[in-house]
Every structure is written in C-alpha cells, then in structure tokens.
C-alpha cells in the first residue's frame, strides 16, 4: 500500500507541475456541438509530456455518457507508428455548458484530474486545436489520421496566433 501511495503521489506531482508557468489557455473560439464532436480523433501534433513519452500514432475515441459527460479511449503505439498498442480509458465532464469547450478528465479512478480546452475547431469538425487549461500542452487533432503538410503548417501557425506555444510540437 505504501508503494502504491508513493507511485500515486509521483504521478500526481508530474501531472500537477506539467504546466505551472502559464495561468490559463486562450479562451475557446467556438461552441462545441457534443454530438458532432464525438467519435475518433487522430493526433497530428502535440507537445511532449511524460505520460506520452513513447506514444506514436495516437488516436482517441470519444463517446457520450450523458448530456454533460463522456468517455475517452486513447490508443497509442509503443516504439513506432506500427508498434504494440496500449489503451488508456478515462471519463470527462463538461465544465462550461455555454460552450462545451472546457472539460475535466479524470484518470486512475479520479486520482488525477486534468482540465482541457478546445481552443478552436473547424466548422465541419475535421480538425481541432486543444490544450490543457494552462495552455502548456497544445495539440492538433484531426478526423483523418493524416493531414496535408500545407494544412498542418497553417494550423500550427494558427495555434501560435492564438497564443499557444508551438516550438515544442512534435508529430507522432
């Protein structure tokens, strides 16, 4: 039990210190229609974090649970884009029902909670720009597993114009 508490504390400290430098991400630019938002999203670019250090070709499947909460199942490939898959399941709840663009995810049975914001989204829901609520870990996600180089470059530039840090973005 003592070992479990030590591990849990270390995970909580890593999650909590991940983005202490910025106070808050930019405000979301759109209202999210949760029914259209649900489904599969592919990671095109993200800021590295300790929990995803060996995560390649990640995708997430979002499923409605009720009016204000949903499940997220994230699958990563370990070692390479075609490596062994691992899946993390979590739940999340909407924090701002006016826009549905801010939510809190709960990991490890509620031991870790992290807030995320959808800062921008395509009118046709083909891509989204999301980040942790502190703005430190932005990501570009798409409905398609690939994106043209031109569109990716434009959307990363857009992230910068929105005030998100882009220097550390990586494509996995």
C-alpha atoms as a printed R data frame, in Angstrom:
    type eleno elety resid chain resno       x      y       z
1   ATOM     1    CA   UNK     A     1   0.000  0.000   0.000
2   ATOM     2    CA   UNK     A     2   2.845  2.392   0.839
3   ATOM     3    CA   UNK     A     3   4.450  1.754  -2.562
4   ATOM     4    CA   UNK     A     4   1.127  2.480  -4.313
5   ATOM     5    CA   UNK     A     5   0.787  5.799  -2.446
6   ATOM     6    CA   UNK     A     6   4.323  6.794  -3.443
7   ATOM     7    CA   UNK     A     7   3.637  5.997  -7.090
8   ATOM     8    CA   UNK     A     8   0.286  7.814  -6.991
9   ATOM     9    CA   UNK     A     9   1.914 10.870  -5.407
10  ATOM    10    CA   UNK     A    10   4.655 10.919  -8.040
11  ATOM    11    CA   UNK     A    11   2.085 10.709 -10.845
12  ATOM    12    CA   UNK     A    12   0.003 13.475  -9.274
13  ATOM    13    CA   UNK     A    13   3.044 15.723  -8.900
14  ATOM    14    CA   UNK     A    14   4.042 15.168 -12.528
15  ATOM    15    CA   UNK     A    15   0.531 15.957 -13.715
16  ATOM    16    CA   UNK     A    16   0.224 18.995 -11.483
17  ATOM    17    CA   UNK     A    17   3.573 20.511 -12.376
18  ATOM    18    CA   UNK     A    18   3.231 19.958 -16.101
19  ATOM    19    CA   UNK     A    19   2.176 23.498 -16.863
20  ATOM    20    CA   UNK     A    20   2.573 25.775 -13.888
21  ATOM    21    CA   UNK     A    21   4.186 28.546 -15.979
22  ATOM    22    CA   UNK     A    22   1.059 29.858 -17.765
23  ATOM    23    CA   UNK     A    23  -2.009 30.811 -15.781
24  ATOM    24    CA   UNK     A    24  -4.569 29.951 -18.439
25  ATOM    25    CA   UNK     A    25  -5.035 28.985 -22.064
26  ATOM    26    CA   UNK     A    26  -6.652 31.393 -24.508
27  ATOM    27    CA   UNK     A    27 -10.441 31.381 -24.396
28  ATOM    28    CA   UNK     A    28 -12.186 28.930 -26.739
29  ATOM    29    CA   UNK     A    29 -13.293 30.487 -30.033
30  ATOM    30    CA   UNK     A    30 -16.328 28.294 -30.737
31  ATOM    31    CA   UNK     A    31 -19.204 26.494 -29.121
32  ATOM    32    CA   UNK     A    32 -18.912 22.718 -29.418
33  ATOM    33    CA   UNK     A    33 -21.829 20.578 -30.537
34  ATOM    34    CA   UNK     A    34 -21.094 17.499 -28.433
35  ATOM    35    CA   UNK     A    35 -22.949 15.114 -30.753
36  ATOM    36    CA   UNK     A    36 -20.806 16.216 -33.721
37  ATOM    37    CA   UNK     A    37 -17.679 16.215 -31.551
38  ATOM    38    CA   UNK     A    38 -17.976 12.564 -30.509
39  ATOM    39    CA   UNK     A    39 -16.112  9.930 -32.484
40  ATOM    40    CA   UNK     A    40 -12.494  9.278 -33.426
41  ATOM    41    CA   UNK     A    41  -9.787 11.981 -33.401
42  ATOM    42    CA   UNK     A    42  -6.207 11.403 -34.581
43  ATOM    43    CA   UNK     A    43  -3.242 13.185 -33.080
44  ATOM    44    CA   UNK     A    44  -1.393 15.173 -35.743
45  ATOM    45    CA   UNK     A    45   0.928 17.171 -33.456
46  ATOM    46    CA   UNK     A    46   1.294 17.603 -29.708
47  ATOM    47    CA   UNK     A    47   3.582 18.988 -27.066
48  ATOM    48    CA   UNK     A    48   5.574 16.186 -25.417
49  ATOM    49    CA   UNK     A    49   4.655 15.140 -21.893
50  ATOM    50    CA   UNK     A    50   5.939 12.445 -19.576
51  ATOM    51    CA   UNK     A    51   2.805 10.314 -19.797
52  ATOM    52    CA   UNK     A    52   3.073 10.008 -23.593
53  ATOM    53    CA   UNK     A    53   6.845  9.752 -23.998
54  ATOM    54    CA   UNK     A    54   6.655  6.635 -26.174
55  ATOM    55    CA   UNK     A    55   3.274  7.236 -27.767
56  ATOM    56    CA   UNK     A    56   3.122  7.097 -31.567
57  ATOM    57    CA   UNK     A    57   0.168  7.468 -33.958
58  ATOM    58    CA   UNK     A    58  -2.257  8.142 -31.122
59  ATOM    59    CA   UNK     A    59  -5.986  8.347 -31.586
60  ATOM    60    CA   UNK     A    60  -8.866  8.976 -29.248
61  ATOM    61    CA   UNK     A    61 -12.447  7.766 -29.390
62  ATOM    62    CA   UNK     A    62 -14.952  9.991 -27.608
63  ATOM    63    CA   UNK     A    63 -18.359  8.592 -26.575
64  ATOM    64    CA   UNK     A    64 -21.291 10.351 -24.896
65  ATOM    65    CA   UNK     A    65 -22.285  9.058 -21.477
66  ATOM    66    CA   UNK     A    66 -24.991 11.652 -20.806
67  ATOM    67    CA   UNK     A    67 -25.700 15.332 -21.521
68  ATOM    68    CA   UNK     A    68 -22.519 16.619 -19.859
69  ATOM    69    CA   UNK     A    69 -20.091 13.725 -19.635
70  ATOM    70    CA   UNK     A    70 -18.292 11.346 -21.951
71  ATOM    71    CA   UNK     A    71 -15.726  8.569 -22.116
72  ATOM    72    CA   UNK     A    72 -12.402  8.855 -23.899
73  ATOM    73    CA   UNK     A    73 -10.374  5.869 -25.024
74  ATOM    74    CA   UNK     A    74  -6.862  6.802 -26.190
75  ATOM    75    CA   UNK     A    75  -4.778  4.284 -28.099
76  ATOM    76    CA   UNK     A    76  -1.022  4.684 -28.640
77  ATOM    77    CA   UNK     A    77   1.505  2.581 -30.472
78  ATOM    78    CA   UNK     A    78   4.668  1.924 -28.448
79  ATOM    79    CA   UNK     A    79   8.115  2.150 -30.033
80  ATOM    80    CA   UNK     A    80   6.905  3.160 -33.501
81  ATOM    81    CA   UNK     A    81   3.801  4.034 -35.515
82  ATOM    82    CA   UNK     A    82   3.148  0.326 -36.015
83  ATOM    83    CA   UNK     A    83   4.290 -0.909 -32.591
84  ATOM    84    CA   UNK     A    84   2.339 -2.642 -29.840
85  ATOM    85    CA   UNK     A    85  -0.839 -0.771 -28.887
86  ATOM    86    CA   UNK     A    86  -1.796  0.380 -25.425
87  ATOM    87    CA   UNK     A    87  -5.080  1.975 -24.463
88  ATOM    88    CA   UNK     A    88  -5.954  4.368 -21.649
89  ATOM    89    CA   UNK     A    89  -9.602  4.880 -20.782
90  ATOM    90    CA   UNK     A    90 -10.861  7.931 -18.955
91  ATOM    91    CA   UNK     A    91 -14.015  9.853 -18.286
92  ATOM    92    CA   UNK     A    92 -14.597 13.567 -18.631
93  ATOM    93    CA   UNK     A    93 -17.253 16.093 -17.774
94  ATOM    94    CA   UNK     A    94 -18.133 19.432 -19.334
95  ATOM    95    CA   UNK     A    95 -17.167 22.406 -17.154
96  ATOM    96    CA   UNK     A    96 -18.710 25.162 -19.273
97  ATOM    97    CA   UNK     A    97 -22.143 24.297 -20.638
98  ATOM    98    CA   UNK     A    98 -22.340 27.610 -22.519
99  ATOM    99    CA   UNK     A    99 -19.621 26.472 -24.963
100 ATOM   100    CA   UNK     A   100 -18.996 22.777 -24.139
101 ATOM   101    CA   UNK     A   101 -15.363 23.641 -24.945
102 ATOM   102    CA   UNK     A   102 -13.923 23.163 -21.450
103 ATOM   103    CA   UNK     A   103 -13.878 19.850 -19.644
104 ATOM   104    CA   UNK     A   104 -12.153 17.969 -16.863
105 ATOM   105    CA   UNK     A   105 -10.810 14.461 -17.436
106 ATOM   106    CA   UNK     A   106 -10.420 12.003 -14.596
107 ATOM   107    CA   UNK     A   107  -7.637  9.399 -14.703
108 ATOM   108    CA   UNK     A   108  -6.923  6.386 -12.468
109 ATOM   109    CA   UNK     A   109 -10.341  6.387 -10.837
110 ATOM   110    CA   UNK     A   110 -10.246 10.123 -10.093
111 ATOM   111    CA   UNK     A   111  -6.750 10.127  -8.588
112 ATOM   112    CA   UNK     A   112  -5.614 12.560 -11.284
113 ATOM   113    CA   UNK     A   113  -7.776 15.248 -12.831
114 ATOM   114    CA   UNK     A   114  -6.723 17.453 -15.723
115 ATOM   115    CA   UNK     A   115  -8.620 20.258 -17.413
116 ATOM   116    CA   UNK     A   116  -8.620 20.598 -21.195
117 ATOM   117    CA   UNK     A   117  -9.980 23.256 -23.516
118 ATOM   118    CA   UNK     A   118 -10.875 23.076 -27.192
119 ATOM   119    CA   UNK     A   119  -9.493 26.417 -28.335
120 ATOM   120    CA   UNK     A   120 -10.585 26.193 -31.978
121 ATOM   121    CA   UNK     A   121 -12.382 23.733 -34.218
122 ATOM   122    CA   UNK     A   122 -13.123 23.538 -37.941
123 ATOM   123    CA   UNK     A   123 -16.725 24.387 -38.877
124 ATOM   124    CA   UNK     A   124 -17.037 20.860 -40.323
125 ATOM   125    CA   UNK     A   125 -15.345 19.292 -37.256
126 ATOM   126    CA   UNK     A   126 -12.484 17.972 -39.398
127 ATOM   127    CA   UNK     A   127  -9.781 19.284 -37.016
128 ATOM   128    CA   UNK     A   128  -9.462 20.797 -33.558
129 ATOM   129    CA   UNK     A   129  -6.890 22.650 -31.518
130 ATOM   130    CA   UNK     A   130  -6.978 21.621 -27.864
131 ATOM   131    CA   UNK     A   131  -4.762 22.229 -24.856
132 ATOM   132    CA   UNK     A   132  -4.517 21.807 -21.152
133 ATOM   133    CA   UNK     A   133  -6.286 24.653 -19.343
134 ATOM   134    CA   UNK     A   134  -2.936 26.269 -18.549
135 ATOM   135    CA   UNK     A   135  -2.077 26.414 -22.262
136 ATOM   136    CA   UNK     A   136   1.176 24.481 -21.870
137 ATOM   137    CA   UNK     A   137   0.307 21.324 -23.794
138 ATOM   138    CA   UNK     A   138  -1.458 22.198 -27.052
139 ATOM   139    CA   UNK     A   139  -2.334 19.543 -29.595
140 ATOM   140    CA   UNK     A   140  -3.672 19.448 -33.137
141 ATOM   141    CA   UNK     A   141  -6.136 16.633 -33.802
142 ATOM   142    CA   UNK     A   142  -7.943 15.577 -36.952
143 ATOM   143    CA   UNK     A   143 -10.727 13.236 -38.011
144 ATOM   144    CA   UNK     A   144  -8.269 11.769 -40.502
145 ATOM   145    CA   UNK     A   145  -5.019 10.027 -39.492
146 ATOM   146    CA   UNK     A   146  -3.103 12.249 -41.912
147 ATOM   147    CA   UNK     A   147  -3.179 15.893 -42.873
148 ATOM   148    CA   UNK     A   148  -1.525 17.685 -45.782
149 ATOM   149    CA   UNK     A   149   1.742 19.418 -44.944
150 ATOM   150    CA   UNK     A   150   0.248 22.761 -46.011
151 ATOM   151    CA   UNK     A   151  -2.797 22.418 -43.761
152 ATOM   152    CA   UNK     A   152  -0.669 21.222 -40.840
153 ATOM   153    CA   UNK     A   153   1.691 24.186 -41.260
154 ATOM   154    CA   UNK     A   154  -1.245 26.613 -41.408
155 ATOM   155    CA   UNK     A   155  -2.932 25.161 -38.334
156 ATOM   156    CA   UNK     A   156   0.282 25.189 -36.303
157 ATOM   157    CA   UNK     A   157   0.732 28.847 -37.299
158 ATOM   158    CA   UNK     A   158  -2.868 29.412 -36.208
159 ATOM   159    CA   UNK     A   159  -2.052 27.868 -32.821
160 ATOM   160    CA   UNK     A   160   0.764 30.388 -32.437
161 ATOM   161    CA   UNK     A   161  -1.520 33.292 -33.378
162 ATOM   162    CA   UNK     A   162  -3.958 32.089 -30.723
163 ATOM   163    CA   UNK     A   163  -1.196 32.436 -28.129
164 ATOM   164    CA   UNK     A   164  -0.293 28.772 -27.713
165 ATOM   165    CA   UNK     A   165   3.341 27.647 -27.551
166 ATOM   166    CA   UNK     A   166   4.312 25.799 -30.727
167 ATOM   167    CA   UNK     A   167   8.113 25.448 -30.545
168 ATOM   168    CA   UNK     A   168   7.981 22.029 -28.889
169 ATOM   169    CA   UNK     A   169   5.215 20.487 -31.004
170 ATOM   170    CA   UNK     A   170   6.079 17.061 -32.337
171 ATOM   171    CA   UNK     A   171   4.364 14.883 -34.897
172 ATOM   172    CA   UNK     A   172   3.879 11.317 -33.865
